Amino acid sequence: MSKIGKKNILLPKDTTMKVEGDKITLNGPKGNKSLFINQKVFSCKVNENNEAQIRPINKETDNKTQLLWGTYRSLINNAVIGVSTGHEKILELNGVGFRANLKGESLNLQIGFSHDVNFKFPKDIKITVEKQTTIKINGVDKELVSKIASDIKSLKPVEPYKGKGIKEKNQYVLRKEGKKK
């Protein structure tokens, strides 16, 4: 039995879930999301308490089925959270002269290069720049929000000596000691 897979997924009041064969469609206040599950191995249904359940069809589950069971349950849970409240990542820019601005459909970054870096992002993702050094990334799809955050962080990774670069909020950076005389 999968510890994660056997837990039920609580659906909020304003979120609806429709199961049609192998396609799961979720609707909520933040948007819509569709997922596909392997219906030969798993069955998904919503009970009367407004909870979603995913169960393996075959009673004798092997190790691979248990792994997939927990994975599918986590993917469905992330989609439910995404359509009801949304996913958010906060990035911070550390360094002298490091700034971020929104210019139309792209994010303009000044991160210590001789030129500005323009980062185009998809329409399903909402990026806001609160201060010039704080970037908020919001969206329905957790995977897409995390990928966009990772792509922005890879433009200027944090260096270990002075801590300059782009990092997530509350990310710990291991600092190194400089040269000694």
Backbone as a ProteinNet text record, in pm:
[ID]
protein_1_A
[PRIMARY]
MSKIGKKNILLPKDTTMKVEGDKITLNGPKGNKSLFINQKVFSCKVNENNEAQIRPINKETDNKTQLLWGTYRSLINNAVIGVSTGHEKILELNGVGFRANLKGESLNLQIGFSHDVNFKFPKDIKITVEKQTTIKINGVDKELVSKIASDIKSLKPVEPYKGKGIKEKNQYVLRKEGKKK
[TERTIARY]
83.4	0	87.9	51.4	122.7	69	159	115.5	48.8	108	54.3	-68.8	-63.7	-171	-304.2	-304.2	-431.8	-503.1	-437.7	-503.7	-603.3	-717.6	-817.5	-777.4	-821.3	-793.4	-918.7	-911.4	-1025.5	-1043.2	-1160.9	-1191.4	-1257.4	-1206.3	-1273.2	-1412.7	-1494.1	-1633.1	-1645.4	-1559.5	-1571.3	-1496.1	-1443.6	-1369.6	-1451.1	-1460.4	-1532.3	-1435.4	-1461	-1375.8	-1464.6	-1428.4	-1505.1	-1412.2	-1452.3	-1373.1	-1443.1	-1375.1	-1428.5	-1326.3	-1337.7	-1241.6	-1105.2	-1006	-871.9	-841.9	-939.9	-920.4	-988.6	-912.6	-965.7	-962.2	-1078.1	-1087.8	-1124	-1043.1	-1066.6	-1098	-1203	-1241.3	-1244.4	-1190.2	-1188.4	-1184.4	-1175.8	-1175.7	-1050.6	-938.1	-813.9	-798.9	-872.9	-861.4	-902.1	-862.9	-896.4	-768.2	-774.7	-659.6	-709.6	-643.4	-677.4	-558.5	-586.7	-484.1	-529.1	-432.9	-462.5	-401.6	-481	-429.7	-443.8	-365.9	-371.3	-491.9	-600.7	-723.3	-717.2	-613.5	-597.2	-543.4	-474.6	-412.3	-486	-538.7	-600.6	-742.6	-824	-957.9	-968.1	-1036.1	-1050.3	-1198.2	-1243.6	-1384	-1394.9	-1507.8	-1537.1	-1650.5	-1631.1	-1736	-1830.9	-1929.7	-2033.6	-1982.4	-1866.9	-1808.1	-1723.1	-1732.8	-1653.9	-1504.5	-1468.6	-1329.1	-1300.3	-1184	-1142.6	-1057.9	-1079.2	-1002.6	-941.4	-817.1	-754.2	-710.8	-751.9	-725.3	-674.3	-583.4	-542.6	-655.3	-669.1	-775	-741.1	-616.2	-571.8	-537.4	-587.1	-563.3	-417.1	-352.3	-211.3	-125.6	-82.5	-4.2	144.2	217.1	361.5	424.1	556.7	627.1	608.4	610.4	596.2	456.9	354.5	218.1	204.9	268.5	263.1	330.7	443.5	511.9	425	362.6	276.4	150.7	101.9	-16	9.1	120.2	155.4	181.3	242.6	272.2	143.6	50.8	-76.1	-156.3	-156.1	-228.1	-167.7	-35.3	30.2	2	1.2	-28.5	-171.9	-267.1	-406.4	-420.7	-353.8	-360.4	-300.7	-187.9	-127	-219.3	-290.7	-385	-503	-551.4	-662.3	-618.7	-498.6	-447.4	-428.6	-382.2	-358.8	-485.1	-593.5	-716.9	-794.3	-767.4	-840.7	-765.3	-636.1	-561.9	-446.4	-393.4	-281.1	-147.2	-43.5	92.1	171.8	267	344.7	489.7	580.2	723	768.1	853.3	906.5	1057.9	1110.2	1253.6	1308.2	1432.6	1499.4	1627.2	1656.5	1780	1873.4	1994.3	2093.4	2215.3	2255.1	2372.7	2355.8	2468.1	2464.8	2415.1	2309.9	2255.6	2166.8	2132.8	2045.5	1900.9	1829.7	1691.7	1608.6	1477.9	1383.6	1267.2	1220.9	1103.1	1023.4	894	809.3	797.4	825.3	809.7	720	590.7	495.7	484.8	517.9	505.3	637	735.7	863.5	913.7	1002.1	1063.2	1201.8	1229	1358.4	1443.2	1560.1	1647.8	1781.1	1826.6	1961.1	2036.1	2120.4	2182.5	2334.7	2395.2	2540.3	2608	2534.1	2594.1	2603.6	2672.2	2683.2	2553.6	2459.8	2332.8	2218.8	2098.2	1980.3	1938.4	1882.2	1833.2	1681	1621.9	1476.3	1432.2	1341.9	1292.5	1145.1	1111	970.2	907.7	784.6	715.6	579.5	524.9	396.7	279.9	167.8	51.2	-19.2	-3.4	-71.9	-4	116.5	191.9	178.1	156.3	147.2	270.4	348.9	469.1	446.4	474.4	467	599.9	639.5	762.1	717.3	728.2	682.2	782	902	1010.2	1094.6	1202.7	1287.9	1369.2	1374.1	1454.6	1371.4	1239	1152.3	1059.9	1060.3	977.9	882.3	751.4	651.1	601.2	601	554.5	431.5	316.5	190.8	137.3	66.3	4.4	-74.7	-145.7	-227.4	-143.3	-51	28.5	156.9	171.7	288.7	417.5	410.9	529	577.2	485.5	521.6	574.8	512.8	560.4	702.8	727.7	861.2	963.3	923.6	1016	1054	956.4	984.5	1077.4	1050.9	1137	1278.2	1290.3	1421.5	1495.5	1422.5	1484.9	1536.7	1459.8	1503.4	1624	1622.3	1735.9	1862.5	1848	1965.9	2032.2	1965	2026.5	2145.1	2134.3	2242.9	2237.9	2301.3	2299.6	2373.8	2337.9	2400.7	2543.4	2639.4	2777.8	2807.1	2896.7	2911.6	2995.5	3066.5	3155.3	3084.8	3008.8	2937.6	2786.6	2737.1	2593.9	2517.8	2587.7	2520.9	2451	2334.2	2262	2113.5	2043.5	1898.2	1871.5	1793.9	1760.5	1615.1	1562.3	1426.8	1426.2	1309.1	1296.6	1320.2	1393.9	1429.3	1517.6	1584.2	1679	1810.9	1867.7	1994.3	2108.7	2202.3	2319.1	2440.7	2514.9	2636	2744.7	2792	2891.7	3030.5	3125.7	3264.7	3348.1	3459.4	3551.8	3644.6	3679.9	3767.8	3913.4	4003.9	4146.3	4199.1	4300.1	4365.5	4506.4	4557.8	4694.3	4793.1
-118.2	0	124.7	218.6	345.4	438.1	493.8	582.1	707.8	764	886.3	855.2	747.3	715.4	685.9	627.1	588.4	703.6	819.8	936.3	995	1040.2	1105.5	1250.7	1306.5	1444.9	1525.7	1621.1	1704.2	1813	1818.5	1920.5	2040.1	2161.9	2280.4	2298.8	2384.1	2404	2453.7	2546.5	2610.1	2535.7	2417.3	2338.2	2216.1	2191.3	2073.9	1982.6	1852.3	1752.3	1660.2	1642.6	1556.2	1447.8	1322	1208.6	1148.5	1146.8	1088.6	990.6	863.8	763.5	789	819.7	845.3	994.3	1080.3	1225.6	1280.8	1359.8	1426.5	1576	1642	1786	1854.5	1954.2	2030	2174.5	2229.5	2369	2436.8	2557.9	2632.6	2781.5	2862.1	3007.4	3060.4	2991.8	3038.4	2992.2	2887.4	2839.9	2695	2635.8	2497.3	2418	2286.8	2198.9	2061.2	1997.9	1861.1	1769.9	1649.3	1547.7	1416.6	1331.4	1197.4	1095.1	989.9	878.7	751.2	650.5	521.9	445.2	439.7	377.8	225.5	166.3	20.7	-21.2	71.7	40.4	106.2	228	303.6	346.1	363.2	420.1	540.5	644.2	766.8	800.4	840.8	878.7	981.2	1051.5	1151	1095.8	1090.4	1035.8	1146.5	1110.6	1205.5	1312.4	1291	1391.4	1493	1497.2	1586.5	1559.9	1432.2	1390.2	1302.4	1320.8	1239.4	1122.8	1006.3	886.7	830.9	785.4	712.5	578	471.7	335.4	249.6	154.8	60.3	-39.6	-80.5	-174.7	-315.2	-355.9	-488.4	-484.3	-580.5	-582.3	-612.5	-702.1	-733.5	-631.1	-527.6	-421.9	-452.5	-434.9	-451.1	-316.2	-311.8	-192.4	-76.2	-104.2	1.9	65.5	-16.1	35.9	123.9	84.6	166.2	301.3	302	427.7	518.8	462.1	541	588.5	510	544.9	674	681	802	920	894	1001.1	1059.8	975	1023.4	1100.5	1051.3	1119.8	1258.2	1270.4	1400	1494.6	1441.5	1525.8	1579.9	1494.6	1538.8	1641.7	1617.5	1710.7	1846.5	1846.6	1972	2046.8	1974.5	2038.3	2098.4	2029.3	2081.1	2209.1	2208.9	2328.9	2441.7	2408	2508.4	2578.2	2503.1	2566.2	2635.5	2598.8	2663.5	2784.4	2769.7	2882	2929.1	2843.7	2880.4	2849.2	2841.7	2818.2	2946	2968.8	3092.4	3064.9	3130.2	3128.4	3273.1	3303.4	3438.1	3431.4	3512.4	3518.7	3651.8	3649.2	3769.9	3790.9	3917.1	3953.3	4017	3963.4	4017.5	4061.4	4185.7	4237.4	4386.2	4454.5	4598.5	4622.7	4701.5	4735.3	4629	4524.3	4419.6	4467.5	4468.9	4517.2	4431.5	4435.7	4366	4459.2	4462.7	4539.1	4453.5	4482.8	4418.4	4512.2	4460.8	4538.1	4458.4	4486.9	4415.9	4269.9	4182.2	4037.5	3973.8	4055.2	3997.6	4063.5	3992.3	4039	4090.3	4216.5	4278.4	4272.3	4208.1	4191.5	4260.5	4338	4394.1	4320.6	4225.8	4136.6	4132.3	4246.7	4255.6	4226.8	4205.6	4186.1	4322.1	4329	4454.3	4488.6	4394.7	4415.2	4369.6	4416.6	4371.5	4235	4153.4	4021.2	4028.2	3996.1	3990.2	3845	3815.2	3679	3676.2	3602.5	3588.7	3473.9	3496.1	3392.5	3364.6	3242.7	3205.1	3286.3	3284	3362	3305.7	3173.6	3115.3	3156.2	3209.6	3248.9	3400.1	3440.1	3582.2	3619.4	3714	3759.9	3904.7	3931.8	4068.5	4104	4229.8	4279.9	4378	4336.9	4422.6	4535.2	4498.4	4594.9	4568.1	4639.4	4613.2	4486.5	4433.5	4314.8	4193.8	4200.8	4088.7	4055.9	3927.9	3882.4	3775.7	3792.5	3692.3	3622.8	3489.9	3409.5	3331.9	3352.3	3285.9	3208.3	3097.6	3020.6	2903.3	2835.4	2719.9	2592.9	2579.3	2458.4	2467.4	2380.5	2384	2356	2262.7	2227.2	2345.1	2416.6	2531.1	2647.2	2673.5	2780.5	2749.9	2625.2	2586.5	2592.5	2555.3	2559.4	2702.9	2794	2934.7	2991.6	2960.1	3007.2	2952.7	2827.2	2765.3	2828.6	2857.5	2920.9	3060.7	3136.1	3270.5	3261.4	3165.7	3149.4	3107.9	3032	2985.4	3096.3	3210.7	3322.6	3379	3382.5	3431	3354.4	3235.2	3157.7	3230.8	3201.6	3265.9	3214.2	3308.5	3267.2	3261.5	3171.5	3144	3244.9	3338.1	3426.9	3551.8	3619.7	3740.1	3720.8	3611.6	3583.9	3660.2	3704.8	3776.9	3678.1	3717.4	3632.4	3630.9	3539	3525.4	3397.9	3411	3294.5	3301.1	3186.2	3183.2	3241.8	3289.6	3342.5	3229.9	3256.4	3161.4	3046.8	3061.1	2959.4	2983	2877.6	2889.4	2878.4	2973.8	2973.4	2947.3	2842	2808.2	2906.7	2984.9	3086.8	3031	3075.2	3033.2	3150.9	3118	3219.9	3257.9	3385.4	3432	3396.7	3454.2	3427.9	3489.8	3424.5	3476.3	3521.3	3621.8	3667.7	3592.6
0	0	0	-82.6	-89.5	18.8	102.2	210.5	154.7	50.6	-7.8	-92.4	-168.6	-262.3	-197.2	-78.1	-17.4	53.3	65.8	125.4	26.1	76.7	-8.4	-31.8	-144.8	-179.4	-151.7	-59.5	-24.5	-129.2	-188.8	-289.2	-220.7	-240.1	-183.3	-243.4	-178.1	-220.2	-363.8	-402.1	-533.4	-643.9	-615	-713.2	-753.4	-885.1	-933.5	-1007.2	-996.8	-1061	-1143.3	-1272.3	-1361	-1414.6	-1398.7	-1446.4	-1566.7	-1681.6	-1805.3	-1859.8	-1820.6	-1866.4	-1804.2	-1888.9	-1836.9	-1820.6	-1851.8	-1842.6	-1717.7	-1640.4	-1522.1	-1549.3	-1537.2	-1561.2	-1430.8	-1392.8	-1270	-1305.3	-1243.9	-1263.2	-1127	-1121.6	-996.9	-1023.5	-917.2	-935.4	-1005.6	-996.1	-1058.8	-1203.5	-1244.8	-1382.5	-1397.5	-1510.8	-1543.1	-1563.5	-1536.6	-1555.4	-1592.4	-1688.7	-1729.2	-1705.3	-1657.5	-1632.3	-1694.7	-1722.1	-1773.4	-1679.6	-1647	-1566.9	-1648.8	-1613.5	-1681.5	-1626.6	-1703	-1653.1	-1653.6	-1714	-1706.9	-1571.1	-1501.2	-1373.1	-1256.2	-1275.9	-1166.7	-1201.3	-1097.8	-1114.1	-1021.5	-1068.6	-990.8	-981.1	-862	-843.9	-732.3	-731.1	-627.4	-542.9	-408.9	-321.9	-274.8	-190.9	-149.4	-53.7	9.9	100.5	26.2	-106.7	-192.9	-177	-175	-169.1	-290.1	-349.1	-463.7	-414.4	-476.1	-442	-567.9	-556.2	-666.3	-608.6	-677	-628.9	-743.7	-714.3	-818.2	-845.4	-971.2	-1008.7	-959.5	-975.9	-933.8	-785.3	-708.2	-563.8	-528.6	-604.7	-579.1	-652.7	-580.1	-643.5	-630.1	-740.1	-734.1	-696.3	-685	-639.6	-736.9	-867.7	-967.6	-960	-938.6	-926.5	-803	-692.4	-571.1	-593.1	-665.1	-693.9	-779.6	-882.5	-969.7	-897	-802.8	-726.3	-648.3	-576.8	-502.7	-595.2	-710.2	-804.9	-862.5	-906.6	-961.8	-856.8	-733.3	-625.9	-603.6	-604.1	-585.1	-701	-824	-940.2	-934.5	-895	-884.3	-771.7	-658.5	-546.2	-583.7	-655.7	-700.5	-795.9	-880.6	-973	-896.7	-793.5	-712.3	-641.1	-583.9	-516.7	-618.3	-738.7	-842.2	-887.5	-909.9	-958.6	-846.7	-720.5	-610.8	-555.1	-522.6	-463.8	-551.3	-638.3	-724.4	-657.1	-738.1	-689.1	-704.7	-613.3	-615.2	-578.1	-648.8	-615.8	-607.3	-510.4	-494.1	-511.8	-604.8	-630.7	-582.6	-534.3	-488.5	-567.8	-602.5	-671.1	-568.8	-555.2	-463.2	-542.5	-526.6	-594.6	-621.4	-635.6	-660.7	-803	-817	-947.6	-1009.4	-936.4	-989.4	-979.6	-1093	-1098.1	-1191.8	-1169.8	-1257.8	-1287.6	-1413.5	-1455.1	-1551.9	-1559.4	-1660.1	-1778.9	-1898.4	-2021.6	-2114.7	-2109.7	-2196.1	-2156.7	-2251.5	-2229.7	-2186.7	-2146.5	-2106	-1977.3	-1910	-1786.8	-1821.7	-1790.6	-1820.1	-1694	-1703	-1587.8	-1611.7	-1514.2	-1514.2	-1404.1	-1444.8	-1346	-1359.6	-1387.7	-1386	-1517.6	-1624.5	-1755.6	-1824.7	-1937.6	-2011.1	-2083.7	-2088.1	-2156.4	-2065.1	-2093.2	-2019.6	-2072.2	-1984.9	-2023	-2027.2	-2142.7	-2157.3	-2150.9	-2058	-2038.6	-2074.5	-2180	-2221	-2141.8	-2095.5	-2018.2	-2080.9	-2060.9	-2121.6	-2065.8	-2137.4	-2098.1	-1973.8	-1945.8	-1829.2	-1698.7	-1706.6	-1588.2	-1568.3	-1443.2	-1410.6	-1328.3	-1378.2	-1308	-1265.8	-1138.6	-1088.1	-1022.7	-1038	-974.3	-867.7	-740.2	-631.7	-607.1	-563.7	-556.3	-679.6	-694.7	-810.7	-791.3	-668.6	-642.2	-602.4	-614.3	-577.7	-694.2	-735.5	-846.8	-793.6	-819.3	-780.8	-905.9	-903.1	-1015.1	-968.2	-1034.3	-998	-1116.7	-1087.4	-1193.4	-1139	-1229.2	-1193.2	-1191.3	-1286.7	-1303.6	-1221.4	-1121.4	-1033	-1109.5	-1203.3	-1280.8	-1364.3	-1427.2	-1510.9	-1427.4	-1311.2	-1222.4	-1175.6	-1136.4	-1090.2	-1202.5	-1324.6	-1438.7	-1472.3	-1472.8	-1501.3	-1393.6	-1266.5	-1157.7	-1173.7	-1210.7	-1230.4	-1347.9	-1457.5	-1574.1	-1540.3	-1462.5	-1423.4	-1330.6	-1237.4	-1145.9	-1219.7	-1328.6	-1401.7	-1483.3	-1501.9	-1572.7	-1494.6	-1362.5	-1277	-1145.1	-1139.8	-1015.6	-903.9	-780.3	-665.8	-651.6	-640.7	-622	-471.9	-429.2	-286.4	-207	-271.3	-197.2	-146.6	-231.9	-188.7	-187.2	-241.9	-242.5	-349.3	-454.5	-563	-654.6	-705.3	-799.6	-770.3	-836.2	-820.1	-741	-633.2	-551.3	-509.6	-465.1	-412.2	-272.3	-230.9	-96.3	3.4	106.6	213.4	164.6	49.6	3.7	75.2	131.4	202.4	103.1	111.1	23.5	109.6	79.9	153.3	113.8	209.7	182.2	207.6	123.4	137.3	186.8	248.4	294.7	180.7	172.4	65	90.2	4.8	19.1	147.5	204.2	324.2	287.2	355.6	328.8	411
[MASK]
+++++++++++++++++++++++++++++++++++++++++++++++++++++++++++++++++++++++++++++++++++++++++++++++++++++++++++++++++++++++++++++++++++++++++++++++++++++++++++++++++++++++++++++++++++++

